[in-house]
Amino acid sequence: MEVTKLYELWTTRAKEDNDLIVELEDIKNDTEGIFDRFYRELEFGTGGLRGVIGAGTNRMNIYTVRKATQGLANYLKDKKNPSVAIAYDSRIKSDLFAKNVAAVLAGNGVKAYIYPELMPTPALSFAVRHLRCDAGICVTASHNPAKYNGYKVYGEDGCQITLDMANEVLEQINTVDTFEDVKLVSFEEGISSGIIEYIKEDVVDAFIQAVKTQSLNTVKSNLNVVYTPLNGTGRRCVLRILDEIGVDNITVVPEQENPDGNFPTCPYPNPEKKEALQLGLELCKKVNGDILLATDPDCDRVGIAVKNSKGEYRLFTGNEVGVLLLDYIAQVRILKHTMPKNPIAVKTIVTTDMADEVAKEYGIEIINTLTGFKFIGEQIGILESKKEEERYIFGFEESYGYLSGSYVRDKDAVDASMLIIEMASYYLEKGMTLVDKLQELYERFGYYQNHLLDFAFEGAKGMEEMEAIMKNLRENPPAAIGTSKVTGRSDYGTSLKIEEGKEESITLPKSNVLEYRLEDKSKVIIRPSGTEPKIKIYLSTCKNSQEQAENRIEELEQGGKGILK
């Protein structure tokens, strides 16, 4: 259906959300605005839906949420007594979308379990497994700005859906007419009939206890912790787990303590960004905090800043925290004789190669996966199918996602917060900060540096530009990046690796990712983001000193920008 006719259809049919009625009226003379909202369906990928909140087929609203849910219900129709767990975060309209999800599932005879209050994403993954559901849905846009919301779909294993399941669900979604084919009951009717049921408190208790089983040390030092949930879902579960391991000196950033989907003090609530941590850093200085802990709105990612010997606060990258945790877990588990035989750690292809060196030291096998924590979760599932899940000791990705156990299948900032704080306490007892420990690891394994560049491409034109850039790089691979010769490359889209003129196959699933290896063993990896309209460029190097590594990253940055032109 052409854009204008779609717009007219929505003006007559989309009458259940007053915000949408107002928006549709406001854009009636805005040709570009209408086009942007209706030129395509909001893309349903392996992560589900994610988009700007608003009116239209290319926006997050109750109608696009209902259509996706109807598609999922159709996919589940052959299951015996199917059930789905639902969670939501603090974002604008998250609770409304979650109730609409439950209402559509109920209308299709699918049992819906929904948390009665906002909950972290890992608590959703846990609920799917604990309640033995056939699927799960978490309404969240993770760390995106306030104007976004999203809808993540999980399989029965508690892992975000695989490529195959995503394609099958999408096939069903594509058969659904937004206004004609959606079956639903009112949320209240679903609750009273029992087909919609609130998830009980004992599930939350079980989640917290499952996290606690990953603890390696109770906190004995008087570590001074400052915490911010960035106006998201983390406060309840993070504070509870820190209390359980003995943390009694913790200050929460008051402006960011309570849920608020407008994120008034951090427009981009991403713990990867220094701006999001600014209030936390200021509070650290006031209360002389040892460490700042920040979880993103759906509490699956965590970032930290640590006070060094000069009293300054150093922000850690996701790679640095991941390497520290891998080393800490391995070290303590060997000390306590709890290291399994043939231990495995899992990371993504864009995550630091320093992890490989640390793992080698402890006899740990490293498995590399595609970008996205679902692929790490998938590896845990493979081990579980062989009854070898105890071999998995840790998984992480550079974008601040970590998991140390098999009780969920997604990154868990509740688990990571616990481990980070007990790790900081462990080294404090030895007279070291995490800054000191990281420096020790760099001196031992080399000064690995990683840097991420991202370039935004908004709207329909932006999507075309992104596609054109990736197509050009694929068809005309660069012989050099900056002044450095490309010695090898991998195209994960065609599953082809070329090294010194020799070709070999890549066994990972196909993905739109290009990797270039340079003559000094530096790497440049390029991929479109799966969650935002961006192209991401990952730069990595290893040198003999911090200064050399930083200088090399600067050179790579210039070269990386150059290959997009």
N, C-alpha and C positions, 0 to 999 in steps of 0.2 A: 504494500500500500504506500502511495506517495506521501511525503512528509505533511503536506497541507491537509490531506484527508485524515491522516492519523491525528493531527492536532485537533481537527474539528470533532473527530470521534471522542477524543479525551475530554473536550469541553462539554460534551453531552453526557458522557458516561462516568467520568471520574468525579463523583459527587460526595465521597465519604470522608475526605480529608480537606478541611477548609483551607489549609495552607496551599494545597494544590489548586483549588478553585481560584484563589487570589492570584497565584503565579501564572496560571494559564490566561487569565484576563489581562494581566500586566504585560504579557508578551504578544498580544494579538496583532500589533503592528510591527513587531520585531522579527523580520524574516530570518536573520542570522540566529537569533535566540531560539526560534522555533526549530530551525534546521538542526542546531546542535543537540536539542533535546530529543529529536525524533528521527535522525538520519540512520540510526541503527538501534538494535537491541543491545542493552547493557550486556557486555560479554560474560558468559558463564564459562570460566576456565577451571583448571584443576583446583584452584583455591575457592571456587564458588563465584560470588558476585562482589564487586567493589566499585563504588562510583559516588558522584556528587549527589547529595540529597535534593530531591526536587521533582517536578512534574515531567513526564515523558518516558518513552521506552528506554532512553539512554540515561536514566537517573534511578537512584534508589528511592523507592516509594512503596506504599502498601500493595500496589498493583504489580509491580515487577517482583516483589517479594512473594506475593501470592502465586504468580505464574511459575516461578522457580520451584516453589513448594509443591504445587500441583504436579509438576514434572517429576519431582522426587517421589511423591505419593504414587504416581503411575508406575514408577520404577519398582516400588516396593510391593505392588498389588499382589504378586504371586507368593509373597512370603506368608507363612502361617502366623497369625496374630502379630503383625509388624508393630514395632515401637521405635520412637525417635526421642532422643534427649535434646533439650534446648537450653541455651544460656545466652546472656546478652551483657554488653558493657554499658558504660556511662554516656555513650554518644547520644546526640540528638535523635529522637524517635526510636532508639534501640528497643525500649520496652514495648512500644507500639508494634514494631516489626515482629518482635518475638511472639507477641500474642496473636498476630495475624498468621504467623507460621503454625502455631498450635491450632488455631481455628480451622485452617485448611486441612491439616493432617487429620483432625477430628472429623471434619466433613467427609473425609475419605475412609473413615473407619480405622485410621492408624492411631494407636495409643501415643499420646504426647506427654512426656515428662518435662516440666519446665521449672527451672530454679525460681523461687519466689522473690529473689532479689538479684542484683547484678553480681556476676561471678567471673573469676579469671578464666581465660580460654582453657588452660590445662585442667580446670575443674570440670569442664565440659567433656574433654577427652576421657577423664576418669569416670564420669557418670555413664558414658556410653558403655564402657567396659564393665563397670560395677553393676549396672542395671540390665546388662546383656541386651542392649538395644541393637536394632538393625542399622541405625544411622544416628548422626548427631548434627545439629546446626548451631553455630555460634554467630550471633549478630554482633559484628564488630568490624571496624576498619583499622584495627591495630593502632599503629602510630601515625596514621595520616592526619592532616589538618581537620579542623572541626567540621568543615562543609561536607566531609565524606562519611559514608557508612558502608557496611558490607555484610556478607552472608557467607560464612565458611561451612562447608559440608564435610562431614566425617563418616567413614565407613564403620562397620561393626567392630573393628579392631581398635577404634578410638584414634585412628590415623586419618589425616586429611585424605580425601578420596584420591585414588590412583587415576592415571590417565584413562584407563579402560572404563572405570566406573563413571568418571566425569563425562566421557563421550556418550555412554549409554543414558545417563541422566539428561544430558543435553538433547539427545534425540527425542526424549519424551517431552522436554520443555518446548521444543520446536513445534510440537503438535498441538500445543495449548493456546487457545484464544484467550487473551487476557480478561475479557469481560464476559465471555459466553461459557467457557469450559471449567472455570474454577468452582469447586464444590467447597462450601464452608459452613460451619455453624458459628453462632456467637460464642465468644470465649467463655462467657458466664454459663451458657448452656453446656458447653464441654466440661467445665469444672463440676457442675451439678450432676451431670450424667456419669462422671468418673472416667470418661475417655481422655480428658485432660487432667493431669495430676501434678500437683506441686512436688518437686523433689524434696525429700525430708532432710532434716538437719543431720541425721546419722550418715548420710552420703558425704556431706562436707567433713564430718568428723573422720570418716574413713579416708578421705583424700588427704587430710592433714597428717594422719597417722602413716599413710603410705609415703608421704614426703619425709616424715621423720625417720623412717627406716633407712633412708639414704644418708643420715647424719653419720659423720665419722668421729667427731669430737664434741663434747659439750663445751660451751664457752666458759672459760675460767677467768680470763682477764677482764679488766674493767674497760673494755673497748667502748669508746664514745661514738655512737652511731647516729647519723642524721638520715632520715628516710623521707622520700616523696613518692606518692603514688601517681603524681601528675594528674590529679583530678579523675583518676580512673578507678579500676576495680581492685587494686592490690592491697589496700589498707588492711582489710579484715584478715585475710589469709597470711599475708607477710608478717604482720605484727604478731599474729598467733603463733606462727612457727618460730619466730625469733624468741618469743617468750618461752616456748617449749624447750629450746636448747640453752636457755639460761642467760639471754641478753636482757639486762635490766637497766641499761643506760641508753635510751633511745629517744630522739626528738623528731617529731614529724613536722614537716614544713606546713604551717597552718593555712596558708593561701591555697595550697594544692592538696589538702587532706581529704576534702569531701568531693564526691562525684559531681562533675560539671562538664557536660558535653561541649560547652563553648570554649573550654580551656583558656580562660581569660588571662592567665599569666604566662602561658606558653603556647602561642599560636600553632606551633608544630611540636606536638607532645611526644617527641622521639628522644629517648635517652642517648642516642648517638650524637645528638646536637648539643653543643655547649650552651646555647641559648635556653634550652629547656631546663638545664640544670642550674641556671643563674641564681634563682632564689635559694636553692639548696646550698650552693656554694657560699652565698652570703650568710646563711644561717650557720653553716659550719664554722665560719670565721668568728661569729658571735659566741658560739657555745664551745669553741675549741674542739670541734669534732675530729675524730680520727679518720672516719670514712663516710662518704656520702653514697647512699644507695637510692637509685631511681628506677621504678618500674613503669612501663608504658601503659596506656589506658586499659588494655585487656590482660595485662600482667603476664605476658609470655616472654618479654624481653626485659633485661635489666642492665643498667650502666652504673659505673662507679667512678668516684674521684677519691684519691687517697692523699693524706697529708704526708709530705716528705720531711726530711731532716731539717730543712730550712723553714718549715711551717707553711710552705706553699702547697696548694692542692693540684695534684696531677690527675688529669682525666685519662682513663685507660680505654684502649680500643677493645672491641669485641674479641679480636684475635689475641690480645694480650691477656685478657681475663680467661679466655678458653685455654690457653697454654698453661697459665698459672694453675687453673683448676685440674687440668689433666695431670700435671706434675704432682700436685698436692694429693689427689685421689690415689694415684699410683704409689706414691711414697708412703702414705699412711696405711693403705691396704696391705702393702708388703710388710710394713712394720707390725701390723695387727694380724698378719697371717690370714687375711680374708681375700687376697687376690686369687681370682679363679685361674684354672689352667687355661692356657691359650687365650688370654684376654684380648678383647677387641674394643677399639675406639672408632667412632665414625665422624667424618667431617665432610663438608662440601668442597667442590673443586675450586671455589674462589676463596677458601679459608687458608690461612697461613701454612706454608710447608714446614714451619718451625715445629708444628705438632708432630710431624713425621719423625723429626730428630729426637724430640722428647720421648715419643713412644718407643723408638728403637732402644733407648737407654734402659727402659723397663721391660723389654721383651713383649711389647703390646703391638698387635697387628692393627694397622690403620686401613680403614675402608673409605674410599672417596666416593661421594655421590653427587648427583646434580644439585643445583641450588634449590633450596626449599627444604624445610625441616621434615616434610612428609617423606622425603627419600631416606632420611635418617631413621624415622619411624618405621619405614618399610624394611630396613635392614634388621631392626629389632624383631619385627614380625617373622622374618626369614629364620632368624636364630630360634625364635619361640617355636616355630613349626618343627624344628629339629630337636626341641627340648634342650636348647643350649643358650637360652636367654641370659643365664648367669654369666656368660662370657662377656656380655656387653657391660662396660664400666662407665662409659661417658660418650656423649655426642655433642658437637657444637658447630655453630656457623658464625662467620665473621660479623653478622648483623645482630649480635648480642643475644643469641639464642643458645640455651644450654639445657642438658638433661642427663642426670646420672643414674636413672633407674628405668625399669621396664613397666612401671605401674600406669604410665600414660604413653601416648605416642606422638606427643607434640612438645615443643620447647616449654619449659616451665620456670618462670621467674620466681615462684615460691620456693622451689627446690634450689635454684641457683642463688637466691638471696641468702638462704640458710647456709649453703656451702661457702659462699664468699665471706660471710661474717665469721663462720667458725675457722676458715682458713686464715683470715686476718688476725683472729685471736690466737691461733696456733703459732703464727710467726711472731706476734707481739710478745708471747711468753719466751721466745728465743731472742728477744731484743731486736727484732727486725720488723720493718713495715713491708707491705706488698711492693712498694717502690724498690726497696732493697732486694727483695726476692727476685723481682723481674730483672733487675740489673744483673744479678747473679746468673740467671738463666741466659741472658744475652751474652755474657762473657763466656759462658760454657758452650753455647750452640751457635753463636754468630748473631749479628745485629740484623734481624729480620725487620723489614719495614713494609707495611701495606697501606695503601691509600685508595680511597674510592672517589671517583668523579661521577657526578650524575648530571644529565642534561635533560631539561623538561621540554616536552612537545605537546602542547595543548590542542584539544579539539580534533576535528576530522582531518584537517590539513596536517596536524602534528603526527597522527598515526601513519599517514602516507609518507611523511618525511622519514620517520623511524624505519619503516619497511624499506624505503629506497636506500637508506644508509647501510642497513644490514645486507641487502641484495648486492650493493656495489662492493662491499668488503668481501663478500663471499665469492663474487665473480672476478674481482681484481685484488687479490690479497697483497698487502704491502710487502715490499722486499726489505724495507727498513722502517723502524719507528724512531723518529728523531734521527740521531746519528748512529743508532745501533742496528746492526744487521739482524733480520729475522732468521733464526737457524732451524726453527720448527714451528709447526702450527697444527691446531686441531679444530675441526668443524664438527661440533656435536649435533648439528642439524643433518649432516650427511653421514655421521658416524665414521669420519675419516681422520686419521692422524698421520701427519707427514713429518718425518725426522731424518735429516741428512739425505733427502731424496727418496727415502724408503716409505712406502705406504703400509699402514696397518689399520685394522678395524677397531673402533671404540665400542665396548660392550654395553655401555650405559644407554638408557632410552634416549631417543632423539630429542634434542632441545635446541632452541635458537641461540646458541652460544658459540663464540669464536675465541680461540686462545692462540696467542703468539708468544713463542719462547725466543729470547734474545741471546746474543753471543756471550753475555756475562751472567747467564742463568737467571736474569730478571724475566718477569712475565707480565703480559698485558692480556686481560680477558674482557670481552665486550658482550653484553647481553641486554635486551630490552627488559625492563622491570616487569614482573608478573602482577604487581599490585598498583602501580602508578604509571602515568604516561611519561616514562623516562627511559633514556638509554644509560646504562651503568657501565663504567669502565673501572676494572679492578687492576691496580698496579702493585707489583710485589718485587722485592729484591732482598738480597742478603750481602752484607759487607763486613769488614773487620772492625769497624767503629760506627758509633751512632751518627757521627758527622758525615762519614762517607755514605751511609745508607740514606740519610735525609737528603743529601745532595743528589744522589742517584734518583730518588723518588721525584724530586723537582724536575730533573731532566725528563723522566718518564711522563710526568704530568704534561709537559709541553708537547712531547711526542704523541701522547694519547689524544690531546685536543686536536692535534694536526690531522690525525687519520679520519676524523669525522667530517673534515671539510671536503 
